Amino acid sequence: MTSPSPVAVRRRGFARATLLLSLVAALAACGSSSPTPSPSGQSSANPSASAAPSGTPIPSPEPTPLYTNPPDPGLARIIPGRVDGVPINVPDHSQFAYTPGDMVPAYDDLALRFTALQVAYIDEPRLSLYVARVQGELPTTRQLEPYLATAAEYVGIAGLHRKEWKYRKVDGRVAWVRPEDNATAAGTHIYTWTGDEYVFLLIGVDDRLNRALFDALPGETAPPPSPAASPSAAASGAESPGASASAEESSGN
């Protein structure tokens, strides 16, 4: 076998050296070039640019009617077992089908805050009572005015108008009272009022019993009477402050 000549060996060595130098130069060029900044690199340089837009706030869920009636012994206990010598039936919550949600036709949006309901009744003379516990701030009795017509319809008085109701002072407390007329059975009176944590709706044909039960339940104390108008105001026909909002005194007849 013939050995390569020294000239050929030198040429091959020169070629390899040339190729090696070319590779080193190419690698050096790659190492010295600046990389293109990545999006994350831009974000770190400018934090404000990386802040994601805030999402749309999720609205709070609207209240919904409660169609279960949980046990509420404290609610049942506020109703006396007897009034004016007449026994009152106060059934356990498991013995009647009414729920807080069933009061929505009577008290609309207010009933969405009812958390428990208790009913009571007298067979003769007929009387029915509904008491609902209210979650959150309790409205005043006067603030029940928007619900008067529907509250009466709920207890069977069809076609009732707001004007039939009177805001009255009854035995030192206030209530909305709707007396009998040709749309009701003889002697029928309807009461609605608030007290403590409760809204009350009462209908009965004997107003003596109605009043006795009203007195036995929590209620809202009537405000003191407005100051009498000065002689000069009376002479000019001016109305004393608060006169239009004062409750009528109920005679009890």
Helices and strands as residue ranges (DSSP letters): H 6-32, H 39-45, H 47-50, H 73-77, E 82-83, E 86-87, G 93-95, G 100-103, H 104-107, G 108-113, E 114-122, E 127-134, G 142-147, H 148-154, G 162-164, E 166-170, E 173-178, E 189-195, E 198-204, H 207-216, E 220-221, H 231-236, G 243-245, E 248-249
